[in-house]
Amino acid sequence: MDIWMKVGSALLLGAMIIYLWPRAKIMMQESPKGSSDDWKTASIALLGVIGFVILLMMAV
């Protein structure tokens, strides 16, 4: 990739982060906090996905 393409991509990525950071900060402050039941449900779903991926890898 040309050096100017890399520089342009880095500048656009930096501008996107700078543009989105204040919005993300506001969303994090105003979002509802998760209860322990929410975390249990999310962890069970994540473990299910990990188990399924391991099953698929062992099947190959």
C-alpha distance matrix in Angstrom:
0.0 3.8 6.4 8.4 6.6 7.0 10.4 11.4 10.9 12.8 15.4 16.0 16.4 18.8 20.6 21.2 22.6 24.8 26.0 26.9 28.4 31.8 32.2 31.5 34.0 36.6 36.1 36.5 39.7 41.2 40.4 43.3 43.5 43.6 46.8 47.3 47.8 44.4 42.8 44.8 43.8 40.1 40.3 42.3 39.7 36.9 39.0 39.6 36.0 35.3 38.4 37.3 33.9 35.7 38.2 35.4 33.8 37.3 38.0 35.2
3.8 0.0 3.8 5.5 5.3 6.6 8.9 10.1 10.8 12.6 14.5 15.6 16.8 18.6 20.2 21.3 23.0 24.6 25.9 27.3 28.8 32.0 32.7 32.3 34.6 37.2 37.0 37.6 40.6 42.2 41.7 44.8 45.1 45.5 48.8 49.5 50.2 46.7 45.1 47.4 46.4 42.7 43.0 45.2 42.6 39.8 42.0 42.8 39.1 38.6 41.7 40.7 37.3 39.2 41.7 39.0 37.5 41.0 41.7 39.0
6.4 3.8 0.0 3.8 5.4 5.1 6.2 8.6 9.9 10.6 12.4 14.3 15.3 16.5 18.4 20.0 21.2 22.6 24.3 25.8 27.0 30.2 31.2 30.8 32.9 35.6 35.7 36.1 38.9 40.8 40.5 43.7 43.9 44.5 47.9 48.6 49.5 46.1 44.4 46.8 46.2 42.4 42.7 45.1 42.7 39.8 42.0 43.1 39.6 38.9 42.2 41.5 38.1 39.9 42.6 40.2 38.6 42.0 43.1 40.5
8.4 5.5 3.8 0.0 3.8 5.3 4.9 6.0 8.4 9.7 10.4 12.1 14.0 15.1 16.3 18.1 19.9 20.9 22.2 24.1 25.5 28.5 29.5 29.5 31.6 34.1 34.4 35.1 37.8 39.5 39.4 42.7 43.3 44.1 47.6 48.6 49.5 46.0 44.5 47.1 46.3 42.5 43.2 45.6 43.1 40.4 42.9 43.9 40.4 40.0 43.3 42.5 39.3 41.4 44.1 41.6 40.2 43.8 44.8 42.3
6.6 5.3 5.4 3.8 0.0 3.8 5.5 5.1 6.1 8.5 9.9 10.5 12.1 14.1 15.3 16.4 18.3 19.9 20.9 22.4 24.1 27.2 27.8 27.7 30.1 32.5 32.4 33.2 36.1 37.6 37.2 40.5 41.1 41.7 45.2 46.1 46.8 43.2 41.9 44.4 43.4 39.6 40.4 42.6 40.0 37.4 39.9 40.7 37.1 36.9 40.3 39.3 36.1 38.4 40.9 38.3 37.1 40.8 41.6 39.1
7.0 6.6 5.1 5.3 3.8 0.0 3.8 5.5 5.1 6.1 8.6 9.9 10.5 12.2 14.2 15.3 16.5 18.3 19.8 21.1 22.4 25.7 26.5 26.0 28.2 30.9 30.8 31.2 34.2 35.9 35.5 38.7 39.0 39.5 42.9 43.7 44.6 41.2 39.6 42.1 41.3 37.5 38.0 40.4 38.1 35.2 37.7 38.7 35.2 34.7 38.2 37.5 34.3 36.3 39.0 36.7 35.3 38.9 40.0 37.7
10.4 8.9 6.2 4.9 5.5 3.8 0.0 3.8 5.5 5.1 6.2 8.7 9.9 10.5 12.2 14.2 15.4 16.5 18.2 20.0 21.1 24.1 25.3 25.2 27.1 29.7 30.1 30.7 33.3 35.1 35.2 38.5 38.9 39.8 43.3 44.3 45.4 41.9 40.4 43.2 42.5 38.8 39.4 42.0 39.8 37.0 39.5 40.8 37.4 37.0 40.5 40.0 36.9 39.0 41.8 39.7 38.3 41.9 43.1 41.0
11.4 10.1 8.6 6.0 5.1 5.5 3.8 0.0 3.8 5.4 5.1 6.2 8.5 9.8 10.5 12.2 14.3 15.3 16.3 18.3 19.9 22.7 23.6 23.8 26.0 28.3 28.6 29.6 32.2 33.7 33.8 37.2 38.0 38.9 42.5 43.8 44.7 41.1 39.9 42.7 41.8 38.1 39.1 41.6 39.1 36.6 39.4 40.4 37.0 36.9 40.5 39.7 36.8 39.2 41.8 39.6 38.6 42.3 43.2 41.2
10.9 10.8 9.9 8.4 6.1 5.1 5.5 3.8 0.0 3.8 5.4 5.2 6.1 8.5 9.8 10.5 12.3 14.2 15.2 16.4 18.2 21.3 21.8 21.6 24.0 26.5 26.3 27.2 30.0 31.5 31.2 34.5 35.2 35.9 39.4 40.6 41.3 37.8 36.5 39.2 38.3 34.6 35.5 37.9 35.4 32.9 35.7 36.6 33.2 33.2 36.7 35.9 33.0 35.4 38.1 35.9 34.9 38.6 39.6 37.7
12.8 12.6 10.6 9.7 8.5 6.1 5.1 5.4 3.8 0.0 3.8 5.5 5.1 6.1 8.6 9.9 10.6 12.3 14.1 15.4 16.4 19.6 20.7 20.3 22.3 25.0 25.2 25.6 28.4 30.2 30.1 33.4 33.8 34.7 38.2 39.2 40.4 36.9 35.4 38.2 37.7 33.9 34.6 37.4 35.2 32.4 35.2 36.5 33.3 32.9 36.6 36.2 33.3 35.5 38.4 36.5 35.4 39.0 40.3 38.5
15.4 14.5 12.4 10.4 9.9 8.6 6.2 5.1 5.4 3.8 0.0 3.8 5.4 5.1 6.1 8.6 9.9 10.5 12.1 14.2 15.4 18.2 19.5 19.7 21.5 23.9 24.6 25.4 27.8 29.6 29.9 33.4 34.1 35.3 38.9 40.3 41.5 38.0 36.8 39.8 39.2 35.5 36.5 39.3 37.1 34.6 37.5 38.9 35.7 35.6 39.3 38.9 36.2 38.5 41.4 39.5 38.6 42.2 43.5 41.8
16.0 15.6 14.3 12.1 10.5 9.9 8.7 6.2 5.2 5.5 3.8 0.0 3.8 5.4 5.0 6.1 8.7 9.8 10.3 12.2 14.1 16.9 17.5 17.9 20.2 22.3 22.6 23.8 26.3 27.7 27.8 31.3 32.3 33.5 37.2 38.7 39.6 36.0 35.0 38.0 37.1 33.5 34.8 37.5 35.0 32.7 35.8 36.9 33.7 34.0 37.6 37.0 34.5 37.1 39.7 37.7 37.1 40.9 41.9 40.3
16.4 16.8 15.3 14.0 12.1 10.5 9.9 8.5 6.1 5.1 5.4 3.8 0.0 3.8 5.5 5.1 6.3 8.7 9.9 10.6 12.1 15.4 16.0 15.6 18.0 20.5 20.5 21.2 24.0 25.6 25.4 28.8 29.5 30.4 34.1 35.4 36.4 32.8 31.7 34.6 33.9 30.2 31.3 34.1 31.8 29.3 32.4 33.6 30.5 30.6 34.3 33.9 31.4 33.9 36.6 34.9 34.2 37.9 39.1 37.6
18.8 18.6 16.5 15.1 14.1 12.2 10.5 9.8 8.5 6.1 5.1 5.4 3.8 0.0 3.8 5.4 5.2 6.2 8.5 10.0 10.6 13.7 15.1 15.0 16.6 19.3 19.9 20.5 22.8 24.8 25.1 28.6 29.1 30.5 34.1 35.6 36.9 33.4 32.2 35.4 34.9 31.3 32.4 35.4 33.4 30.9 34.0 35.5 32.6 32.6 36.3 36.2 33.8 36.1 39.0 37.5 36.7 40.3 41.8 40.4
20.6 20.2 18.4 16.3 15.3 14.2 12.2 10.5 9.8 8.6 6.1 5.0 5.5 3.8 0.0 3.8 5.5 5.1 6.0 8.6 10.0 12.4 13.6 14.4 16.2 18.2 19.1 20.3 22.4 24.0 24.6 28.3 29.3 30.9 34.7 36.5 37.6 34.1 33.3 36.6 35.9 32.4 33.9 36.8 34.6 32.5 35.7 37.1 34.2 34.5 38.3 38.0 35.7 38.3 41.1 39.5 39.0 42.7 43.9 42.6
21.2 21.3 20.0 18.1 16.4 15.3 14.2 12.2 10.5 9.9 8.6 6.1 5.1 5.4 3.8 0.0 3.8 5.5 5.0 6.1 8.4 11.1 11.4 11.8 14.3 16.2 16.5 17.8 20.3 21.6 21.9 25.4 26.6 28.0 31.7 33.6 34.5 30.9 30.2 33.4 32.5 29.1 30.7 33.5 31.2 29.2 32.6 33.8 30.9 31.5 35.2 34.8 32.7 35.4 38.1 36.5 36.3 39.9 41.0 40.0
22.6 23.0 21.2 19.9 18.3 16.5 15.4 14.3 12.3 10.6 9.9 8.7 6.3 5.2 5.5 3.8 0.0 3.8 5.4 5.2 5.8 9.3 10.2 9.8 11.8 14.4 14.8 15.4 17.9 19.7 20.0 23.5 24.2 25.7 29.4 31.1 32.3 28.8 27.9 31.2 30.7 27.3 28.7 31.7 29.7 27.6 30.8 32.4 29.7 30.0 33.8 33.8 31.7 34.2 37.1 35.8 35.5 39.0 40.4 39.5
24.8 24.6 22.6 20.9 19.9 18.3 16.5 15.3 14.2 12.3 10.5 9.8 8.7 6.2 5.1 5.5 3.8 0.0 3.8 5.6 5.5 7.8 9.8 10.4 11.5 13.8 15.2 16.0 17.8 19.7 20.7 24.3 25.2 27.2 30.9 32.8 34.3 30.9 30.1 33.6 33.2 29.9 31.4 34.6 32.7 30.7 34.0 35.6 33.1 33.5 37.2 37.3 35.4 37.8 40.7 39.6 39.2 42.7 44.2 43.3
26.0 25.9 24.3 22.2 20.9 19.8 18.2 16.3 15.2 14.1 12.1 10.3 9.9 8.5 6.0 5.0 5.4 3.8 0.0 3.8 5.8 7.0 7.9 9.6 11.3 12.7 13.8 15.6 17.3 18.5 19.6 23.3 24.8 26.8 30.6 32.8 33.9 30.4 30.1 33.6 32.9 29.7 31.6 34.6 32.5 30.8 34.3 35.6 33.1 33.9 37.6 37.4 35.7 38.4 41.0 39.8 39.7 43.3 44.5 43.7
26.9 27.3 25.8 24.1 22.4 21.1 20.0 18.3 16.4 15.4 14.2 12.2 10.6 10.0 8.6 6.1 5.2 5.6 3.8 0.0 3.8 5.8 5.4 6.2 8.7 10.2 10.6 12.3 14.5 15.6 16.2 19.9 21.3 23.2 26.9 29.1 30.2 26.6 26.4 29.8 29.1 25.9 27.9 30.8 28.8 27.3 30.8 32.1 29.7 30.6 34.2 34.1 32.6 35.3 37.9 36.8 37.0 40.4 41.7 41.1
28.4 28.8 27.0 25.5 24.1 22.4 21.1 19.9 18.2 16.4 15.4 14.1 12.1 10.6 10.0 8.4 5.8 5.5 5.8 3.8 0.0 3.9 5.5 5.2 6.2 8.8 9.9 10.6 12.5 14.4 15.3 18.9 19.8 21.9 25.6 27.7 29.2 25.9 25.3 28.9 28.6 25.5 27.2 30.4 28.8 27.1 30.4 32.2 30.0 30.6 34.3 34.6 33.1 35.5 38.3 37.5 37.5 40.8 42.3 41.9
31.8 32.0 30.2 28.5 27.2 25.7 24.1 22.7 21.3 19.6 18.2 16.9 15.4 13.7 12.4 11.1 9.3 7.8 7.0 5.8 3.9 0.0 3.8 5.5 5.1 6.3 8.7 10.0 10.8 12.5 14.3 17.9 19.3 21.9 25.5 28.0 29.6 26.4 26.2 29.9 29.6 26.8 28.8 32.0 30.5 29.2 32.6 34.3 32.4 33.2 36.8 37.1 35.9 38.4 41.1 40.4 40.6 43.8 45.3 45.1
32.2 32.7 31.2 29.5 27.8 26.5 25.3 23.6 21.8 20.7 19.5 17.5 16.0 15.1 13.6 11.4 10.2 9.8 7.9 5.4 5.5 3.8 0.0 3.8 5.4 5.2 6.2 8.7 10.0 10.7 12.0 15.8 17.7 20.1 23.8 26.5 27.6 24.2 24.5 28.1 27.4 24.7 27.1 30.0 28.3 27.3 30.9 32.2 30.3 31.5 35.0 35.1 34.1 36.8 39.3 38.6 39.0 42.3 43.5 43.5
31.5 32.3 30.8 29.5 27.7 26.0 25.2 23.8 21.6 20.3 19.7 17.9 15.6 15.0 14.4 11.8 9.8 10.4 9.6 6.2 5.2 5.5 3.8 0.0 3.8 5.4 5.0 6.1 8.7 10.0 10.3 14.0 15.2 17.3 21.1 23.5 24.7 21.3 21.2 24.8 24.3 21.5 23.6 26.7 25.1 23.9 27.4 28.9 27.1 28.1 31.6 31.9 30.9 33.5 36.0 35.5 35.9 39.1 40.5 40.5
34.0 34.6 32.9 31.6 30.1 28.2 27.1 26.0 24.0 22.3 21.5 20.2 18.0 16.6 16.2 14.3 11.8 11.5 11.3 8.7 6.2 5.1 5.4 3.8 0.0 3.8 5.5 5.2 6.3 8.8 10.1 13.5 14.4 17.1 20.6 23.1 24.8 21.8 21.5 25.3 25.3 22.7 24.6 27.9 26.7 25.5 28.8 30.7 29.2 30.0 33.5 34.1 33.2 35.5 38.2 38.0 38.2 41.3 42.9 43.0
36.6 37.2 35.6 34.1 32.5 30.9 29.7 28.3 26.5 25.0 23.9 22.3 20.5 19.3 18.2 16.2 14.4 13.8 12.7 10.2 8.8 6.3 5.2 5.4 3.8 0.0 3.8 5.4 5.2 6.2 8.5 12.1 13.8 16.9 20.3 23.3 24.7 21.7 22.1 25.9 25.6 23.4 25.7 28.8 27.6 26.8 30.3 31.9 30.6 31.7 35.0 35.5 35.0 37.4 39.9 39.7 40.2 43.2 44.7 45.0
36.1 37.0 35.7 34.4 32.4 30.8 30.1 28.6 26.3 25.2 24.6 22.6 20.5 19.9 19.1 16.5 14.8 15.2 13.8 10.6 9.9 8.7 6.2 5.0 5.5 3.8 0.0 3.8 5.5 5.2 5.8 9.6 11.6 14.2 17.8 20.8 21.8 18.6 19.2 22.8 22.3 20.0 22.6 25.5 24.1 23.6 27.1 28.5 27.2 28.6 31.8 32.2 31.8 34.4 36.6 36.4 37.2 40.2 41.5 42.0
36.5 37.6 36.1 35.1 33.2 31.2 30.7 29.6 27.2 25.6 25.4 23.8 21.2 20.5 20.3 17.8 15.4 16.0 15.6 12.3 10.6 10.0 8.7 6.1 5.2 5.4 3.8 0.0 3.8 5.6 5.4 8.6 9.4 12.0 15.5 18.2 19.7 16.7 16.8 20.6 20.6 18.3 20.4 23.6 22.7 21.9 25.2 27.0 26.0 27.0 30.2 31.0 30.6 32.8 35.3 35.4 36.0 38.8 40.4 40.9
39.7 40.6 38.9 37.8 36.1 34.2 33.3 32.2 30.0 28.4 27.8 26.3 24.0 22.8 22.4 20.3 17.9 17.8 17.3 14.5 12.5 10.8 10.0 8.7 6.3 5.2 5.5 3.8 0.0 3.8 5.8 8.4 9.4 12.8 16.0 19.0 20.8 18.2 18.6 22.3 22.6 20.7 22.9 26.1 25.4 24.9 28.0 29.9 29.2 30.2 33.3 34.2 34.0 36.2 38.6 38.9 39.5 42.2 43.8 44.5
41.2 42.2 40.8 39.5 37.6 35.9 35.1 33.7 31.5 30.2 29.6 27.7 25.6 24.8 24.0 21.6 19.7 19.7 18.5 15.6 14.4 12.5 10.7 10.0 8.8 6.2 5.2 5.6 3.8 0.0 3.8 6.6 9.0 12.4 15.5 18.9 20.1 17.5 18.6 22.2 22.0 20.5 23.2 25.9 25.1 25.1 28.4 29.8 29.2 30.7 33.6 34.3 34.3 36.7 38.8 39.1 40.0 42.7 44.1 44.9
40.4 41.7 40.5 39.4 37.2 35.5 35.2 33.8 31.2 30.1 29.9 27.8 25.4 25.1 24.6 21.9 20.0 20.7 19.6 16.2 15.3 14.3 12.0 10.3 10.1 8.5 5.8 5.4 5.8 3.8 0.0 3.8 6.4 9.2 12.6 15.9 16.8 13.9 15.2 18.7 18.3 16.8 19.6 22.2 21.3 21.5 24.8 26.1 25.6 27.2 30.0 30.7 30.9 33.3 35.3 35.6 36.7 39.3 40.6 41.6
43.3 44.8 43.7 42.7 40.5 38.7 38.5 37.2 34.5 33.4 33.4 31.3 28.8 28.6 28.3 25.4 23.5 24.3 23.3 19.9 18.9 17.9 15.8 14.0 13.5 12.1 9.6 8.6 8.4 6.6 3.8 0.0 3.8 6.5 9.3 12.9 13.7 11.3 13.0 16.3 16.1 15.3 18.1 20.5 20.1 20.7 23.7 25.0 25.0 26.7 29.2 30.0 30.7 32.9 34.7 35.4 36.7 39.0 40.3 41.6
43.5 45.1 43.9 43.3 41.1 39.0 38.9 38.0 35.2 33.8 34.1 32.3 29.5 29.1 29.3 26.6 24.2 25.2 24.8 21.3 19.8 19.3 17.7 15.2 14.4 13.8 11.6 9.4 9.4 9.0 6.4 3.8 0.0 3.8 6.6 9.9 11.5 9.5 10.4 13.9 14.4 13.7 15.9 18.6 18.8 19.1 21.7 23.5 23.8 25.1 27.5 28.8 29.5 31.3 33.3 34.3 35.3 37.4 39.1 40.5
43.6 45.5 44.5 44.1 41.7 39.5 39.8 38.9 35.9 34.7 35.3 33.5 30.4 30.5 30.9 28.0 25.7 27.2 26.8 23.2 21.9 21.9 20.1 17.3 17.1 16.9 14.2 12.0 12.8 12.4 9.2 6.5 3.8 0.0 3.8 6.7 7.9 5.8 6.8 10.1 10.7 10.3 12.5 14.9 15.4 16.0 18.4 20.1 20.8 22.0 24.2 25.6 26.5 28.2 30.1 31.3 32.4 34.4 36.0 37.6
46.8 48.8 47.9 47.6 45.2 42.9 43.3 42.5 39.4 38.2 38.9 37.2 34.1 34.1 34.7 31.7 29.4 30.9 30.6 26.9 25.6 25.5 23.8 21.1 20.6 20.3 17.8 15.5 16.0 15.5 12.6 9.3 6.6 3.8 0.0 3.8 5.4 5.2 6.6 8.8 10.1 10.9 12.6 14.5 15.7 16.8 18.6 20.3 21.6 22.8 24.5 26.1 27.5 28.8 30.4 32.1 33.3 34.9 36.5 38.5
47.3 49.5 48.6 48.6 46.1 43.7 44.3 43.8 40.6 39.2 40.3 38.7 35.4 35.6 36.5 33.6 31.1 32.8 32.8 29.1 27.7 28.0 26.5 23.5 23.1 23.3 20.8 18.2 19.0 18.9 15.9 12.9 9.9 6.7 3.8 0.0 3.8 5.4 5.1 6.2 8.6 9.9 10.5 12.3 14.3 15.2 16.3 18.3 20.1 20.9 22.2 24.3 25.8 26.7 28.3 30.3 31.4 32.6 34.5 36.6
47.8 50.2 49.5 49.5 46.8 44.6 45.4 44.7 41.3 40.4 41.5 39.6 36.4 36.9 37.6 34.5 32.3 34.3 33.9 30.2 29.2 29.6 27.6 24.7 24.8 24.7 21.8 19.7 20.8 20.1 16.8 13.7 11.5 7.9 5.4 3.8 0.0 3.8 5.4 5.1 6.2 8.6 9.9 10.6 12.4 14.2 15.3 16.6 18.6 20.0 20.9 22.6 24.5 25.7 26.8 28.8 30.3 31.5 33.0 35.3
44.4 46.7 46.1 46.0 43.2 41.2 41.9 41.1 37.8 36.9 38.0 36.0 32.8 33.4 34.1 30.9 28.8 30.9 30.4 26.6 25.9 26.4 24.2 21.3 21.8 21.7 18.6 16.7 18.2 17.5 13.9 11.3 9.5 5.8 5.2 5.4 3.8 0.0 3.8 5.5 5.2 6.2 8.6 10.0 10.7 12.3 14.3 15.5 16.8 18.4 20.0 21.3 22.9 24.4 25.8 27.3 28.8 30.4 31.8 33.8
42.8 45.1 44.4 44.5 41.9 39.6 40.4 39.9 36.5 35.4 36.8 35.0 31.7 32.2 33.3 30.2 27.9 30.1 30.1 26.4 25.3 26.2 24.5 21.2 21.5 22.1 19.2 16.8 18.6 18.6 15.2 13.0 10.4 6.8 6.6 5.1 5.4 3.8 0.0 3.8 5.4 5.1 6.0 8.5 9.9 10.4 12.1 14.1 15.4 16.3 18.0 19.9 21.1 22.3 24.0 25.7 26.8 28.3 30.1 32.0
44.8 47.4 46.8 47.1 44.4 42.1 43.2 42.7 39.2 38.2 39.8 38.0 34.6 35.4 36.6 33.4 31.2 33.6 33.6 29.8 28.9 29.9 28.1 24.8 25.3 25.9 22.8 20.6 22.3 22.2 18.7 16.3 13.9 10.1 8.8 6.2 5.1 5.5 3.8 0.0 3.8 5.5 5.2 6.1 8.6 9.9 10.5 12.2 14.4 15.3 16.2 18.3 20.0 20.9 22.3 24.3 25.7 26.7 28.5 30.7
43.8 46.4 46.2 46.3 43.4 41.3 42.5 41.8 38.3 37.7 39.2 37.1 33.9 34.9 35.9 32.5 30.7 33.2 32.9 29.1 28.6 29.6 27.4 24.3 25.3 25.6 22.3 20.6 22.6 22.0 18.3 16.1 14.4 10.7 10.1 8.6 6.2 5.2 5.4 3.8 0.0 3.8 5.5 5.2 6.3 8.6 10.0 10.6 12.6 14.4 15.3 16.6 18.6 20.1 21.0 22.8 24.5 25.8 27.1 29.4
40.1 42.7 42.4 42.5 39.6 37.5 38.8 38.1 34.6 33.9 35.5 33.5 30.2 31.3 32.4 29.1 27.3 29.9 29.7 25.9 25.5 26.8 24.7 21.5 22.7 23.4 20.0 18.3 20.7 20.5 16.8 15.3 13.7 10.3 10.9 9.9 8.6 6.2 5.1 5.5 3.8 0.0 3.8 5.5 5.2 6.1 8.6 9.9 10.7 12.3 14.2 15.4 16.7 18.4 19.9 21.3 22.7 24.4 25.9 27.7
40.3 43.0 42.7 43.2 40.4 38.0 39.4 39.1 35.5 34.6 36.5 34.8 31.3 32.4 33.9 30.7 28.7 31.4 31.6 27.9 27.2 28.8 27.1 23.6 24.6 25.7 22.6 20.4 22.9 23.2 19.6 18.1 15.9 12.5 12.6 10.5 9.9 8.6 6.0 5.2 5.5 3.8 0.0 3.8 5.4 5.0 6.0 8.5 9.9 10.4 12.0 14.1 15.3 16.3 18.1 19.9 20.9 22.3 24.2 26.1
42.3 45.2 45.1 45.6 42.6 40.4 42.0 41.6 37.9 37.4 39.3 37.5 34.1 35.4 36.8 33.5 31.7 34.6 34.6 30.8 30.4 32.0 30.0 26.7 27.9 28.8 25.5 23.6 26.1 25.9 22.2 20.5 18.6 14.9 14.5 12.3 10.6 10.0 8.5 6.1 5.2 5.5 3.8 0.0 3.8 5.4 5.1 6.1 8.7 9.9 10.4 12.2 14.3 15.2 16.3 18.4 19.9 20.9 22.4 24.8
39.7 42.6 42.7 43.1 40.0 38.1 39.8 39.1 35.4 35.2 37.1 35.0 31.8 33.4 34.6 31.2 29.7 32.7 32.5 28.8 28.8 30.5 28.3 25.1 26.7 27.6 24.1 22.7 25.4 25.1 21.3 20.1 18.8 15.4 15.7 14.3 12.4 10.7 9.9 8.6 6.3 5.2 5.4 3.8 0.0 3.8 5.5 5.0 6.4 8.7 9.8 10.6 12.5 14.3 15.2 16.6 18.5 20.0 21.1 23.2
36.9 39.8 39.8 40.4 37.4 35.2 37.0 36.6 32.9 32.4 34.6 32.7 29.3 30.9 32.5 29.2 27.6 30.7 30.8 27.3 27.1 29.2 27.3 23.9 25.5 26.8 23.6 21.9 24.9 25.1 21.5 20.7 19.1 16.0 16.8 15.2 14.2 12.3 10.4 9.9 8.6 6.1 5.0 5.4 3.8 0.0 3.8 5.3 5.2 6.2 8.6 9.9 10.7 12.4 14.2 15.4 16.6 18.5 20.0 21.7
39.0 42.0 42.0 42.9 39.9 37.7 39.5 39.4 35.7 35.2 37.5 35.8 32.4 34.0 35.7 32.6 30.8 34.0 34.3 30.8 30.4 32.6 30.9 27.4 28.8 30.3 27.1 25.2 28.0 28.4 24.8 23.7 21.7 18.4 18.6 16.3 15.3 14.3 12.1 10.5 10.0 8.6 6.0 5.1 5.5 3.8 0.0 3.8 5.4 5.0 6.0 8.5 9.8 10.4 12.1 14.2 15.2 16.3 18.2 20.3
39.6 42.8 43.1 43.9 40.7 38.7 40.8 40.4 36.6 36.5 38.9 36.9 33.6 35.5 37.1 33.8 32.4 35.6 35.6 32.1 32.2 34.3 32.2 28.9 30.7 31.9 28.5 27.0 29.9 29.8 26.1 25.0 23.5 20.1 20.3 18.3 16.6 15.5 14.1 12.2 10.6 9.9 8.5 6.1 5.0 5.3 3.8 0.0 3.8 5.5 5.1 6.1 8.7 9.9 10.4 12.3 14.2 15.3 16.5 18.8
36.0 39.1 39.6 40.4 37.1 35.2 37.4 37.0 33.2 33.3 35.7 33.7 30.5 32.6 34.2 30.9 29.7 33.1 33.1 29.7 30.0 32.4 30.3 27.1 29.2 30.6 27.2 26.0 29.2 29.2 25.6 25.0 23.8 20.8 21.6 20.1 18.6 16.8 15.4 14.4 12.6 10.7 9.9 8.7 6.4 5.2 5.4 3.8 0.0 3.8 5.4 5.1 6.2 8.6 9.8 10.6 12.3 14.3 15.3 17.1
35.3 38.6 38.9 40.0 36.9 34.7 37.0 36.9 33.2 32.9 35.6 34.0 30.6 32.6 34.5 31.5 30.0 33.5 33.9 30.6 30.6 33.2 31.5 28.1 30.0 31.7 28.6 27.0 30.2 30.7 27.2 26.7 25.1 22.0 22.8 20.9 20.0 18.4 16.3 15.3 14.4 12.3 10.4 9.9 8.7 6.2 5.0 5.5 3.8 0.0 3.8 5.4 5.2 6.2 8.6 9.9 10.6 12.3 14.3 15.9
38.4 41.7 42.2 43.3 40.3 38.2 40.5 40.5 36.7 36.6 39.3 37.6 34.3 36.3 38.3 35.2 33.8 37.2 37.6 34.2 34.3 36.8 35.0 31.6 33.5 35.0 31.8 30.2 33.3 33.6 30.0 29.2 27.5 24.2 24.5 22.2 20.9 20.0 18.0 16.2 15.3 14.2 12.0 10.4 9.8 8.6 6.0 5.1 5.4 3.8 0.0 3.8 5.5 5.1 6.1 8.7 9.9 10.5 12.3 14.7
37.3 40.7 41.5 42.5 39.3 37.5 40.0 39.7 35.9 36.2 38.9 37.0 33.9 36.2 38.0 34.8 33.8 37.3 37.4 34.1 34.6 37.1 35.1 31.9 34.1 35.5 32.2 31.0 34.2 34.3 30.7 30.0 28.8 25.6 26.1 24.3 22.6 21.3 19.9 18.3 16.6 15.4 14.1 12.2 10.6 9.9 8.5 6.1 5.1 5.4 3.8 0.0 3.8 5.4 5.0 6.2 8.6 9.9 10.5 12.8
33.9 37.3 38.1 39.3 36.1 34.3 36.9 36.8 33.0 33.3 36.2 34.5 31.4 33.8 35.7 32.7 31.7 35.4 35.7 32.6 33.1 35.9 34.1 30.9 33.2 35.0 31.8 30.6 34.0 34.3 30.9 30.7 29.5 26.5 27.5 25.8 24.5 22.9 21.1 20.0 18.6 16.7 15.3 14.3 12.5 10.7 9.8 8.7 6.2 5.2 5.5 3.8 0.0 3.8 5.4 5.0 6.2 8.6 9.8 11.1
35.7 39.2 39.9 41.4 38.4 36.3 39.0 39.2 35.4 35.5 38.5 37.1 33.9 36.1 38.3 35.4 34.2 37.8 38.4 35.3 35.5 38.4 36.8 33.5 35.5 37.4 34.4 32.8 36.2 36.7 33.3 32.9 31.3 28.2 28.8 26.7 25.7 24.4 22.3 20.9 20.1 18.4 16.3 15.2 14.3 12.4 10.4 9.9 8.6 6.2 5.1 5.4 3.8 0.0 3.8 5.4 5.0 6.2 8.6 10.2
38.2 41.7 42.6 44.1 40.9 39.0 41.8 41.8 38.1 38.4 41.4 39.7 36.6 39.0 41.1 38.1 37.1 40.7 41.0 37.9 38.3 41.1 39.3 36.0 38.2 39.9 36.6 35.3 38.6 38.8 35.3 34.7 33.3 30.1 30.4 28.3 26.8 25.8 24.0 22.3 21.0 19.9 18.1 16.3 15.2 14.2 12.1 10.4 9.8 8.6 6.1 5.0 5.4 3.8 0.0 3.8 5.5 5.2 6.2 9.0
35.4 39.0 40.2 41.6 38.3 36.7 39.7 39.6 35.9 36.5 39.5 37.7 34.9 37.5 39.5 36.5 35.8 39.6 39.8 36.8 37.5 40.4 38.6 35.5 38.0 39.7 36.4 35.4 38.9 39.1 35.6 35.4 34.3 31.3 32.1 30.3 28.8 27.3 25.7 24.3 22.8 21.3 19.9 18.4 16.6 15.4 14.2 12.3 10.6 9.9 8.7 6.2 5.0 5.4 3.8 0.0 3.8 5.5 5.1 6.7
33.8 37.5 38.6 40.2 37.1 35.3 38.3 38.6 34.9 35.4 38.6 37.1 34.2 36.7 39.0 36.3 35.5 39.2 39.7 37.0 37.5 40.6 39.0 35.9 38.2 40.2 37.2 36.0 39.5 40.0 36.7 36.7 35.3 32.4 33.3 31.4 30.3 28.8 26.8 25.7 24.5 22.7 20.9 19.9 18.5 16.6 15.2 14.2 12.3 10.6 9.9 8.6 6.2 5.0 5.5 3.8 0.0 3.8 5.5 5.5
37.3 41.0 42.0 43.8 40.8 38.9 41.9 42.3 38.6 39.0 42.2 40.9 37.9 40.3 42.7 39.9 39.0 42.7 43.3 40.4 40.8 43.8 42.3 39.1 41.3 43.2 40.2 38.8 42.2 42.7 39.3 39.0 37.4 34.4 34.9 32.6 31.5 30.4 28.3 26.7 25.8 24.4 22.3 20.9 20.0 18.5 16.3 15.3 14.3 12.3 10.5 9.9 8.6 6.2 5.2 5.5 3.8 0.0 3.8 5.5
38.0 41.7 43.1 44.8 41.6 40.0 43.1 43.2 39.6 40.3 43.5 41.9 39.1 41.8 43.9 41.0 40.4 44.2 44.5 41.7 42.3 45.3 43.5 40.5 42.9 44.7 41.5 40.4 43.8 44.1 40.6 40.3 39.1 36.0 36.5 34.5 33.0 31.8 30.1 28.5 27.1 25.9 24.2 22.4 21.1 20.0 18.2 16.5 15.3 14.3 12.3 10.5 9.8 8.6 6.2 5.1 5.5 3.8 0.0 3.8
35.2 39.0 40.5 42.3 39.1 37.7 41.0 41.2 37.7 38.5 41.8 40.3 37.6 40.4 42.6 40.0 39.5 43.3 43.7 41.1 41.9 45.1 43.5 40.5 43.0 45.0 42.0 40.9 44.5 44.9 41.6 41.6 40.5 37.6 38.5 36.6 35.3 33.8 32.0 30.7 29.4 27.7 26.1 24.8 23.2 21.7 20.3 18.8 17.1 15.9 14.7 12.8 11.1 10.2 9.0 6.7 5.5 5.5 3.8 0.0
